[in-house]
Amino acid sequence: MLSIKLIMMIVGVNVNILSSHHLEEAAVIVDGHKDILKARRSNLYVNEKSSERYRSPSEGFSIEWKDKSRSYEGSLEVWAEDGELILVNKVEEDAYLASVVGAEMVPGAELEALKAQVVLCRTFIYTGCRHQDEPWDLCDLTHCQSYRGLETVTAATGKAVAETEGMFLTYHGEPCKIYYHSTSGGRTADARSIWPDEYAPYLRSVPDHYCSASPHYSWRYTLTSSQIAQALDITHVSDIEVVESAPDNRVIEIRIRGSESVIYLGWQFRMIMTRKLGWGTLKSSWFEVHKDGEGFIFTGHGLGHGVGFSQWGAAGMADDGAGFKEILAHYYPGTEVKRW
């Protein structure tokens, strides 16, 4: 891996934006001038004229599509693939971070919590690349980090970026793998409880009462047998049994009985349910399940995988007066914040 010092010489981050909207047409506004971009198969048209690529002529732009709009710093490059516009925003790192922290962190969080999130987001840029085979570094979804341009930039997020300039989270001198989530539910997860092959000494479970103010601290959801069967693509479900839970309370294995008897990993089962039935169903893999008539009641804690930094927990620690380094040391034991 390239050293961080060498990587830091690279100017700007390339972010694939608005892909979840599957845009076939959009307007790009730069300095008051509007261009209409359309994708027809893999051909791009700018103001009805065929063009291989569109590049914004100056720094800063806005995009309008349907009844929505969003503004960004940096430049824009656009091309067409399979009937959709591919939009890539090249933006300076600090501007990117100010937006991401505003999009990711709990609204109204104190400055020290924002600073902790900045350090994690900056470290993720250089250790969490998930688009090695794509012509961009990051996407704007939670697959990488949520990024909404100027929409989520505030004076506080800008201040948090400035006050942590050049700071990374490290373990034994190397940048850390970064995982963070909304709410642990009272204890963070050991990474191996979620992804059996994932391990780092600092990605271990720690107590986390600081997130108790989160609306996701505890939850309850009922799913019918037919909903679960449909999500799992089986005929029917007669019973569900938690086979094993980890010391951090996350479900390790769960058995589904019905037209088939199948064992799933706890996180795998949660992700299947949420992808098919909605992200508000099973909020985490920390749950118990009880049969109730034709349905199953899931009672659980937390939102997200639970590994590493809890955003609601960090907000709670900051409210109690903790500094950003103290917050990060709690959620990633044995790590150190260093500046390059």
C-alpha positions in Angstrom: 0.0 0.0 0.0 1.2 3.5 -0.8 2.3 5.5 2.2 -0.1 8.1 3.5 2.5 10.8 2.8 2.6 9.9 -0.9 -1.2 9.5 -1.1 -1.7 12.9 0.5 0.1 14.5 -2.5 -2.9 13.5 -4.7 -5.2 16.5 -5.0 -8.9 15.8 -4.6 -11.2 12.8 -4.2 -13.3 11.4 -7.1 -16.8 10.6 -6.0 -19.5 8.8 -8.0 -22.6 10.8 -7.1 -26.4 10.3 -7.4 -26.0 6.7 -8.8 -28.9 5.5 -6.7 -31.3 7.8 -8.6 -30.4 6.1 -12.0 -30.6 9.4 -13.8 -31.4 9.4 -17.5 -31.6 13.1 -17.7 -30.3 16.0 -15.5 -29.5 19.7 -15.7 -26.1 21.0 -14.7 -25.8 24.6 -13.7 -22.4 26.4 -13.6 -22.2 30.1 -13.1 -25.8 30.6 -14.0 -25.5 28.6 -17.3 -27.6 25.5 -17.6 -26.8 22.4 -19.7 -29.2 19.6 -20.3 -27.6 16.2 -20.2 -29.3 13.0 -21.4 -28.2 9.4 -21.6 -29.4 7.3 -24.6 -28.0 3.8 -24.2 -24.3 4.5 -23.9 -24.4 7.8 -25.7 -24.3 11.2 -24.0 -26.2 14.2 -25.3 -25.5 17.7 -24.1 -28.2 20.2 -25.1 -29.3 17.5 -27.7 -25.8 17.3 -29.2 -23.8 14.1 -29.0 -20.8 14.3 -26.8 -18.3 11.7 -25.5 -17.9 13.5 -22.1 -19.2 16.5 -20.3 -16.8 18.4 -18.0 -17.8 21.4 -15.9 -15.8 24.4 -16.9 -15.3 25.9 -13.4 -15.2 25.0 -9.7 -18.7 24.5 -8.2 -21.9 23.4 -9.8 -25.5 22.4 -9.2 -27.5 19.5 -10.5 -31.3 19.5 -11.1 -33.3 16.3 -11.8 -37.0 15.8 -11.6 -38.1 18.0 -8.7 -34.8 17.8 -6.8 -31.5 19.8 -6.8 -28.2 19.6 -5.1 -25.0 21.8 -5.2 -21.4 20.7 -4.9 -17.9 22.1 -4.7 -15.3 21.0 -7.2 -15.7 19.9 -10.8 -17.9 17.4 -12.6 -17.4 14.8 -15.3 -20.3 13.0 -16.9 -20.6 10.2 -19.4 -23.3 7.6 -20.3 -23.5 3.9 -19.7 -26.5 1.6 -20.3 -28.9 4.4 -20.5 -27.8 6.2 -17.3 -25.7 9.2 -16.6 -22.5 8.5 -14.7 -21.5 11.5 -12.7 -18.2 11.9 -11.0 -17.4 14.9 -8.7 -13.7 15.7 -8.2 -13.6 17.6 -4.9 -10.9 18.7 -2.5 -10.6 16.4 0.5 -11.5 19.0 3.1 -14.7 19.9 1.3 -15.6 16.2 0.9 -15.1 15.6 4.6 -17.1 18.6 5.7 -20.0 17.2 3.7 -19.6 13.6 4.8 -19.5 14.4 8.5 -22.7 16.5 8.2 -24.4 13.6 6.4 -23.1 10.8 8.6 -23.1 12.2 12.2 -26.0 12.7 14.6 -27.7 16.1 14.0 -26.8 18.6 16.6 -23.8 16.6 17.9 -21.1 18.5 19.8 -17.9 19.6 18.1 -15.8 16.8 19.7 -18.1 14.1 18.3 -17.8 15.7 14.9 -14.0 15.8 15.1 -14.0 12.1 16.0 -16.1 11.4 12.9 -13.8 13.5 10.7 -10.7 11.5 11.8 -12.6 8.2 10.9 -13.8 9.5 7.6 -10.4 10.8 6.6 -8.8 7.4 7.5 -11.5 5.6 5.5 -10.5 7.5 2.4 -7.1 5.8 2.4 -8.0 2.4 3.9 -11.5 1.6 2.8 -11.4 1.8 -1.0 -14.2 -0.4 -2.4 -14.0 0.8 -6.0 -10.6 -0.4 -7.2 -12.0 -1.4 -10.5 -14.0 1.8 -11.1 -12.9 5.2 -12.5 -13.7 6.8 -9.2 -12.4 6.5 -5.6 -15.6 6.5 -3.6 -19.4 6.5 -4.0 -21.8 8.8 -2.2 -23.7 6.0 -0.5 -23.2 4.4 2.9 -21.5 1.6 0.9 -18.5 4.0 1.2 -19.6 7.2 3.1 -22.7 9.3 2.7 -21.9 12.5 0.7 -24.4 15.1 -0.2 -22.3 18.0 -1.4 -23.0 21.4 0.1 -26.4 20.2 1.4 -24.8 18.9 4.6 -21.9 21.4 5.1 -22.2 23.6 8.2 -19.9 25.9 10.1 -19.5 23.2 12.7 -18.5 20.5 10.2 -16.0 22.9 8.6 -14.5 23.7 12.0 -14.2 20.0 12.8 -12.3 19.3 9.6 -10.0 22.3 10.2 -9.2 21.4 13.8 -8.3 17.8 12.9 -6.2 18.6 9.8 -4.0 15.7 8.7 -5.1 13.4 11.6 -5.7 9.7 11.1 -6.6 6.8 13.4 -3.7 4.4 13.7 -2.7 1.1 15.4 1.0 0.4 15.9 1.8 3.2 13.4 -0.5 2.0 10.6 -3.9 3.5 9.6 -6.8 1.4 11.0 -9.6 -0.4 9.2 -12.6 1.9 9.7 -16.1 0.7 10.7 -18.7 2.8 12.2 -22.5 2.6 12.8 -25.5 4.5 14.2 -26.3 2.9 17.5 -24.7 -0.1 19.3 -27.6 -0.7 21.7 -25.5 -0.8 24.8 -22.4 -2.8 23.7 -20.5 -2.6 20.4 -19.9 -5.8 18.4 -16.8 -7.8 17.9 -16.1 -7.7 14.2 -16.0 -11.5 14.0 -19.6 -11.6 15.3 -20.6 -9.9 12.1 -18.0 -11.0 9.6 -16.3 -14.2 10.7 -13.2 -13.6 8.7 -12.7 -10.0 9.9 -10.3 -9.4 12.7 -8.3 -6.5 14.2 -7.4 -6.2 17.9 -9.1 -2.8 18.1 -12.4 -4.0 16.4 -13.6 -5.7 19.6 -16.7 -5.3 21.8 -16.8 -2.5 24.4 -19.6 -1.4 26.7 -21.6 1.6 25.3 -24.2 3.1 27.5 -23.5 6.5 25.9 -25.9 5.8 23.0 -29.0 5.4 25.3 -30.6 8.6 23.9 -30.8 7.0 20.4 -34.3 6.2 19.1 -32.8 2.9 17.9 -31.4 1.9 21.3 -34.0 -0.8 21.6 -36.7 -1.9 19.1 -39.4 -4.4 18.3 -40.7 -5.6 15.0 -43.2 -8.2 13.9 -42.9 -10.2 10.6 -45.4 -12.6 9.4 -44.4 -16.2 8.4 -45.3 -15.4 4.7 -43.1 -12.2 4.7 -40.1 -14.2 6.0 -40.7 -17.1 3.6 -40.9 -14.7 0.7 -37.7 -12.9 1.7 -35.9 -16.2 2.0 -37.5 -17.6 -1.2 -39.0 -20.7 0.5 -42.5 -22.0 0.6 -43.3 -21.5 4.3 -41.8 -20.9 7.7 -43.0 -22.8 10.8 -40.4 -21.9 13.4 -37.3 -19.7 14.0 -34.6 -20.5 16.5 -31.6 -18.6 17.5 -28.9 -21.3 17.6 -26.0 -19.3 19.0 -25.4 -15.7 20.2 -22.0 -14.2 20.8 -20.9 -12.6 24.1 -21.6 -9.2 22.5 -25.3 -10.4 22.1 -25.2 -10.5 18.3 -26.9 -13.6 16.7 -24.2 -15.9 15.3 -26.5 -18.6 13.8 -30.2 -18.7 13.3 -32.2 -21.8 12.2 -35.3 -21.4 10.0 -37.7 -24.4 9.9 -40.4 -24.8 7.4 -40.4 -26.2 3.8 -36.7 -26.4 4.4 -34.5 -26.4 7.6 -31.7 -23.9 7.0 -29.1 -22.2 9.2 -28.1 -18.6 8.4 -25.4 -16.4 9.9 -27.1 -13.8 12.1 -25.8 -10.8 10.1 -26.6 -12.6 6.8 -30.2 -13.2 7.9 -30.6 -9.6 9.0 -29.3 -8.3 5.7 -31.6 -10.6 3.6 -34.6 -9.4 5.6 -33.8 -5.7 5.3 -32.9 -5.8 1.6 -36.2 -7.6 0.8 -38.5 -6.1 3.4 -37.0 -2.6 4.2 -34.2 -1.2 6.3 -36.6 -0.5 9.2 -37.4 -4.1 9.9 -34.5 -5.8 11.7 -32.2 -2.9 12.7 -29.3 -5.1 13.8 -28.3 -8.7 14.5 -28.7 -8.2 18.3 -32.2 -9.6 18.7 -34.3 -12.3 20.2 -37.3 -13.9 18.4 -40.6 -15.3 19.6 -43.4 -16.9 17.7 -46.8 -15.2 18.0 -49.6 -16.8 16.1 -48.8 -16.5 12.4 -46.0 -14.1 13.0 -42.6 -13.7 14.7 -41.8 -10.9 17.1 -38.2 -9.7 17.0 -37.0 -7.7 20.0 -33.6 -6.1 19.6 -31.1 -3.3 20.2 -29.1 -0.9 18.1 -29.0 0.1 14.4 -26.3 -1.2 12.1 -23.6 -3.7 12.4 -22.4 -2.4 15.8 -18.7 -2.6 15.0 -16.4 0.2 16.1 -17.6 3.8 16.5 -21.2 4.3 17.6 -22.3 7.7 16.3 -25.0 8.1 18.9 -22.5 6.9 21.5 -19.9 9.4 20.4 -22.6 12.2 20.7 -23.3 11.1 24.2 -19.7 11.0 25.2 -19.2 14.5 23.8 -22.2 15.7 25.8 -20.5 14.3 28.9 -17.4 16.3 28.1 -15.1 13.8 26.4 -12.7 15.0 23.8 -12.4 13.4 20.3 -9.3 11.4 21.1 -10.9 10.0 24.2 -14.0 9.0 22.2 -11.9 7.2 19.5 -9.8 5.4 22.2 -13.0 4.1 23.7 -14.5 2.6 20.6 -11.1 1.4 19.1 -9.1 0.2 22.1 -5.3 0.5 21.7 -5.4 2.9 18.8 -3.8 6.4 18.6 -4.6 9.5 16.6 -1.6 10.7 14.6 -1.0 13.5 12.2 0.9 13.1 8.9 
